Amino acid sequence: MRAFQLVGWQQPPELREVPVPEPGPGQVLVKVGGAGACHSDLHIMEAPGPPPGFATELPFTLGHENAGWVERLGPGVTGFTPGDPVMVYGPWGCGVCANCREGRENYCQKISGQGGGLGGGHDGGMAEYLLVPAARFLIPLGTLDPRQAAPLSDAGLTSYHAVKRSLHLLGPGSTAVVIGVGGLGQMAIQMMRALSAATIVVAVDTDAGKLETAKRMGADDALLSGEEAVTRIKDMTEQQGAQLVLDMVGIDPTLRMAAQVARVLGHLTIVGLGGGALPVNFSSPPHECSVASPYWGSLPELMEVITLAQQQKIKMLVEHFPLERANEAYQLLHDGKIQGRAVITPHP
């Protein structure tokens, strides 16, 4: 089968021929319908070597945001039949620690919870087939098309979890700011609309086109990034700042802005992997403003995201690319020219 693999650090990935994996006991082989291209992949591609603590061996197949159809079941697997459309939960934990038992395999206490496609010893889904190590990582999609639904497993889940953990702050009259409204930011806006309709949602970005998309997705206001945006947010919140600030970029300028527009007792949540540092002193961020950097979300939360999609309360803007155009998709993503999410479709 064909697989889009990282073969060297700071080198373009290559489309290679590899054997189709055979599912062992408890495993499931999935025919990949869609594999989302994520900024996390760009960080991996551009890294000079494996991230600290990652036991990464090259080559490996990219793609950690996957959906498709059950192809073959390994011995002992029940609950699925070939042809079933499924979403693949991305973080693969040990399954037995306290966090995993609660469905929070993204915070597995024994292994990284990286899952496939992130260099932790498992291949990802930018291939014609994906070997999933346990059936518990599969969630039925029902009527959803795997080619459209794939980004829900990361862009959807990560945004949902980032919003849900702060819902107690988002009552009537509250304000939430989303900095960076690409694929994740667009999902975060929709999650806010679905979970807390009374919240005023402000989108901030450097791209006017993405701001227009954000307004269509439900943002109440859309501001070009800069000091004027900070002033506007402070004015609309009577100089108090926003109850929730989601930084979907995570570079120095966006983190500085996030600290400026957050409020006392609020939440400043860093979702983007831009590598910036948040300036912290006694008065910044504001007093008792909690700062968190969530990683993905739980298995039950992914089930909730799929339910919202089935109810048509959220949708993902998707641009499809065949496997042979995967490098082109990543170049467009790097250049900021993907409006929603690029999805690699190994099976047209």
C-alpha positions as CSV (number, residue, x, y, z in Angstrom):
1,M,0.0,0.0,0.0
2,R,1.0,3.6,-0.3
3,A,2.0,5.6,2.8
4,F,3.1,9.2,3.2
5,Q,6.1,8.9,5.5
6,L,8.6,11.1,7.3
7,V,12.0,9.7,6.2
8,G,14.4,12.3,7.6
9,W,14.3,15.3,9.9
10,Q,13.8,18.6,8.1
11,Q,13.2,16.8,4.9
12,P,9.9,16.6,2.9
13,P,8.0,13.4,3.6
14,E,7.8,10.8,0.8
15,L,5.1,8.7,-0.6
16,R,6.4,5.1,-0.3
17,E,5.2,1.5,-0.8
18,V,4.9,-0.4,2.5
19,P,3.2,-3.7,3.4
20,V,-0.4,-3.7,4.5
21,P,-0.4,-4.5,8.2
22,E,-2.2,-7.6,9.5
23,P,-4.3,-7.0,12.6
24,G,-3.3,-9.1,15.6
25,P,-5.4,-10.0,18.6
26,G,-7.5,-7.1,19.7
27,Q,-6.4,-5.0,16.7
28,V,-8.5,-3.5,13.9
29,L,-7.4,-2.6,10.3
30,V,-9.1,0.5,9.1
31,K,-9.5,1.5,5.4
32,V,-8.6,5.2,5.6
33,G,-11.2,7.6,4.3
34,G,-9.7,10.9,5.5
35,A,-6.5,11.9,7.4
36,G,-6.3,15.6,8.5
37,A,-3.2,17.7,7.9
38,C,-2.4,19.5,11.1
39,H,0.1,22.2,12.2
40,S,1.5,19.6,14.6
41,D,2.8,17.7,11.6
42,L,4.6,20.8,10.4
43,H,6.3,21.1,13.7
44,I,7.4,17.5,13.4
45,M,8.7,17.9,9.9
46,E,10.6,21.1,10.7
47,A,12.2,19.8,13.9
48,P,16.0,19.0,13.8
49,G,15.4,15.7,15.5
50,P,12.9,13.9,17.8
51,P,11.3,16.0,20.5
52,P,12.7,15.5,24.0
53,G,11.4,12.3,25.5
54,F,10.0,11.0,22.3
55,A,11.3,7.5,21.3
56,T,11.0,8.3,17.6
57,E,12.2,6.0,14.9
58,L,12.2,6.9,11.2
59,P,10.5,6.3,8.9
60,F,6.9,6.6,10.1
61,T,3.6,7.4,8.5
62,L,2.1,10.8,9.3
63,G,-1.5,11.5,10.1
64,H,-3.0,11.5,13.6
65,E,-6.5,12.8,12.6
66,N,-8.2,9.8,11.0
67,A,-11.5,8.3,10.0
68,G,-12.5,5.5,7.7
69,W,-14.2,2.1,7.4
70,V,-13.4,-1.1,9.3
71,E,-11.5,-3.4,6.9
72,R,-10.5,-6.4,9.0
73,L,-10.9,-7.4,12.7
74,G,-8.1,-9.1,14.6
75,P,-8.9,-12.2,16.7
76,G,-11.1,-11.5,19.7
77,V,-12.5,-8.1,18.4
78,T,-16.3,-7.7,18.7
79,G,-18.7,-4.9,18.3
80,F,-17.7,-3.9,14.8
81,T,-18.1,-5.4,11.3
82,P,-16.2,-4.8,8.1
83,G,-17.6,-1.7,6.3
84,D,-18.6,0.2,9.5
85,P,-17.7,3.9,9.3
86,V,-15.5,4.8,12.3
87,M,-13.6,7.7,13.9
88,V,-10.2,6.9,15.3
89,Y,-9.5,8.4,18.7
90,G,-6.0,9.8,18.4
91,P,-4.2,9.5,21.8
92,W,-3.4,5.9,22.5
93,G,-2.7,5.2,26.2
94,C,-2.1,2.1,28.3
95,G,-5.8,1.6,29.0
96,V,-5.3,0.6,32.6
97,C,-4.0,3.6,34.6
98,A,-6.5,5.9,36.4
99,N,-6.7,8.5,33.7
100,C,-7.1,5.9,30.9
101,R,-9.9,4.2,32.9
102,E,-11.8,7.5,32.9
103,G,-11.3,7.8,29.1
104,R,-8.6,10.4,29.4
105,E,-6.0,8.5,27.4
106,N,-4.6,11.8,26.3
107,Y,-3.2,12.0,29.8
108,C,-2.1,8.4,30.2
109,Q,0.2,8.1,33.2
110,K,2.3,5.2,31.9
111,I,3.0,6.0,28.2
112,S,2.9,9.2,26.1
113,G,-0.6,8.8,24.7
114,Q,0.8,10.1,21.4
115,G,-1.1,7.6,19.1
116,G,-0.3,7.0,15.5
117,G,1.3,9.5,13.2
118,L,3.2,11.4,15.9
119,G,6.4,9.5,16.0
120,G,5.8,7.4,19.1
121,G,6.2,4.0,17.5
122,H,2.9,3.8,15.7
123,D,2.2,4.7,12.0
124,G,-0.5,7.2,11.3
125,G,-3.4,7.3,8.8
126,M,-1.9,9.0,5.7
127,A,-1.9,5.7,4.0
128,E,-4.4,3.4,2.4
129,Y,-4.8,1.4,5.7
130,L,-4.3,2.2,9.3
131,L,-3.6,-0.4,12.0
132,V,-5.4,0.6,15.2
133,P,-4.0,-1.3,18.3
134,A,-7.4,-1.7,20.2
135,A,-11.0,-1.5,19.3
136,R,-11.7,0.9,22.1
137,F,-10.1,3.6,20.0
138,L,-12.9,3.4,17.4
139,I,-16.1,5.3,17.6
140,P,-19.0,4.6,15.2
141,L,-19.7,7.6,12.8
142,G,-23.2,6.7,11.9
143,T,-24.3,8.7,8.9
144,L,-21.2,11.0,8.9
145,D,-18.8,10.7,5.9
146,P,-15.3,9.8,7.1
147,R,-13.8,12.1,4.5
148,Q,-15.5,15.0,6.0
149,A,-15.5,13.9,9.6
150,A,-11.8,13.1,10.0
151,P,-10.8,16.6,11.5
152,L,-13.3,16.1,14.3
153,S,-10.8,13.7,15.9
154,D,-8.3,16.5,16.6
155,A,-9.4,19.9,15.5
156,G,-12.9,19.2,16.8
157,L,-12.0,17.3,20.0
158,T,-9.1,19.7,21.0
159,S,-11.4,22.7,20.5
160,Y,-14.3,21.1,22.3
161,H,-12.2,20.2,25.3
162,A,-10.6,23.6,25.5
163,V,-14.1,25.2,25.6
164,K,-15.8,22.7,27.8
165,R,-13.3,23.0,30.7
166,S,-14.2,26.7,31.0
167,L,-18.0,26.5,30.6
168,H,-18.5,27.5,34.3
169,L,-17.1,31.0,33.3
170,L,-19.3,31.5,30.3
171,G,-22.7,32.6,31.6
172,P,-24.9,35.4,30.1
173,G,-22.9,38.5,29.4
174,S,-19.6,36.7,29.3
175,T,-16.9,37.2,26.6
176,A,-14.6,34.7,25.0
177,V,-11.7,35.6,22.7
178,V,-10.4,33.2,20.1
179,I,-6.9,34.2,18.8
180,G,-6.2,32.5,15.5
181,V,-9.2,31.3,13.5
182,G,-7.9,28.7,11.2
183,G,-9.2,25.1,11.4
184,L,-9.0,24.9,15.2
185,G,-10.2,28.4,15.8
186,Q,-13.2,27.9,13.6
187,M,-14.1,24.8,15.5
188,A,-13.7,26.6,18.8
189,I,-16.1,29.3,17.8
190,Q,-18.7,26.7,16.8
191,M,-18.2,24.8,20.1
192,M,-18.8,28.1,21.9
193,R,-22.0,28.6,20.0
194,A,-23.2,25.0,20.7
195,L,-22.3,24.9,24.4
196,S,-22.8,28.5,25.5
197,A,-25.0,30.5,23.2
198,A,-25.1,33.6,25.5
199,T,-21.3,34.2,25.3
200,I,-20.1,37.0,23.1
201,V,-17.4,35.4,20.9
202,V,-14.6,37.6,19.5
203,A,-12.4,36.3,16.7
204,V,-8.8,37.7,16.2
205,D,-6.5,37.0,13.3
206,T,-4.1,38.6,10.9
207,D,-6.0,37.3,7.9
208,A,-9.1,39.2,6.9
209,G,-10.4,36.2,4.9
210,K,-10.3,33.9,7.9
211,L,-12.1,36.6,10.0
212,E,-14.9,36.6,7.5
213,T,-15.1,32.8,7.8
214,A,-15.1,33.2,11.6
215,K,-18.2,35.5,11.4
216,R,-20.0,32.9,9.2
217,M,-19.1,30.3,11.8
218,G,-20.8,32.4,14.6
219,A,-18.3,34.9,15.9
220,D,-20.0,38.1,17.1
221,D,-17.0,40.3,16.3
222,A,-13.9,39.8,14.1
223,L,-10.8,41.9,14.7
224,L,-7.5,42.2,12.9
225,S,-4.7,41.4,15.4
226,G,-2.9,44.3,16.9
227,E,-3.2,47.0,19.6
228,E,-6.5,48.2,18.2
229,A,-8.0,44.7,18.8
230,V,-6.7,44.8,22.4
231,T,-8.4,48.2,22.9
232,R,-11.6,47.1,21.4
233,I,-11.8,44.0,23.6
234,K,-11.1,46.0,26.7
235,D,-13.7,48.6,25.8
236,M,-16.4,46.0,25.1
237,T,-15.7,44.3,28.5
238,E,-15.7,47.6,30.4
239,Q,-11.9,47.3,30.8
240,Q,-12.3,43.9,32.6
241,G,-11.1,41.6,29.8
242,A,-12.5,38.3,28.6
243,Q,-13.6,35.4,30.9
244,L,-11.9,33.0,28.4
245,V,-9.0,33.6,26.0
246,L,-8.1,30.7,23.7
247,D,-4.7,31.2,21.9
248,M,-4.9,28.8,19.0
249,V,-1.5,30.0,17.7
250,G,0.9,30.1,20.7
251,I,3.6,32.4,19.5
252,D,5.1,35.3,21.5
253,P,2.9,38.1,20.0
254,T,-0.4,36.1,20.5
255,L,0.5,35.1,24.0
256,R,1.3,38.7,24.9
257,M,-2.1,39.7,23.5
258,A,-3.8,36.9,25.4
259,A,-2.4,38.1,28.7
260,Q,-3.5,41.7,27.9
261,V,-7.2,40.8,27.1
262,A,-7.7,38.1,29.9
263,R,-9.5,39.1,33.1
264,V,-9.1,38.6,36.8
265,L,-10.3,35.0,37.7
266,G,-10.5,34.1,34.0
267,H,-8.9,31.4,31.9
268,L,-6.1,31.8,29.5
269,T,-5.8,28.6,27.5
270,I,-2.9,27.9,25.2
271,V,-3.9,25.5,22.4
272,G,-1.4,26.5,19.6
273,L,2.0,24.9,19.4
274,G,3.8,28.0,18.1
275,G,6.6,27.6,20.7
276,G,6.2,31.1,22.2
277,A,6.5,31.9,25.9
278,L,3.9,33.6,28.0
279,P,5.3,36.6,30.0
280,V,4.4,36.0,33.7
281,N,4.8,38.4,36.6
282,F,2.8,39.5,39.6
283,S,0.3,41.5,37.5
284,S,0.3,39.7,34.2
285,P,-1.7,37.6,33.4
286,P,-4.3,39.3,35.7
287,H,-4.7,38.1,39.3
288,E,-5.8,34.4,39.6
289,C,-6.2,34.0,35.9
290,S,-5.6,30.3,35.4
291,V,-3.3,29.4,32.5
292,A,-3.6,25.9,31.0
293,S,-2.2,24.0,28.0
294,P,-4.7,21.2,27.3
295,Y,-3.7,18.3,25.1
296,W,-6.4,16.8,22.9
297,G,-9.5,15.6,24.9
298,S,-11.1,12.4,26.3
299,L,-12.7,9.5,24.6
300,P,-16.2,10.4,26.0
301,E,-15.7,14.0,24.7
302,L,-15.0,12.7,21.2
303,M,-18.3,10.9,21.4
304,E,-19.9,14.2,22.3
305,V,-18.2,16.0,19.4
306,I,-19.5,13.3,16.9
307,T,-23.0,13.7,18.3
308,L,-22.9,17.5,17.7
309,A,-21.8,16.8,14.2
310,Q,-24.5,14.3,13.6
311,Q,-27.0,17.0,14.9
312,Q,-25.5,19.4,12.4
313,K,-24.6,21.9,15.2
314,I,-20.9,22.0,14.1
315,K,-19.3,21.5,10.7
316,M,-15.7,21.5,9.4
317,L,-14.6,23.3,6.3
318,V,-12.6,20.7,4.4
319,E,-10.4,20.7,1.4
320,H,-9.5,17.3,0.0
321,F,-6.2,16.2,-1.4
322,P,-5.2,12.7,-2.7
323,L,-2.1,11.1,-1.2
324,E,0.1,12.1,-4.1
325,R,-0.7,15.8,-3.3
326,A,0.0,15.6,0.5
327,N,3.2,17.7,0.3
328,E,1.2,20.4,-1.6
329,A,-1.4,20.4,1.1
330,Y,1.2,20.9,3.8
331,Q,2.8,23.7,1.8
332,L,-0.5,25.5,1.6
333,L,-1.0,24.9,5.3
334,H,2.4,26.3,6.0
335,D,1.6,29.4,3.9
336,G,-1.8,29.9,5.6
337,K,-3.8,29.3,2.5
338,I,-6.1,26.5,3.9
339,Q,-9.3,28.1,5.1
340,G,-10.4,25.2,7.2
341,R,-8.7,21.8,7.3
342,A,-6.8,20.0,4.5
343,V,-7.8,16.3,4.5
344,I,-5.8,13.6,2.7
345,T,-8.0,11.0,1.0
346,P,-6.1,7.8,0.2
347,H,-9.3,6.3,-1.4
348,P,-11.0,8.7,-3.8
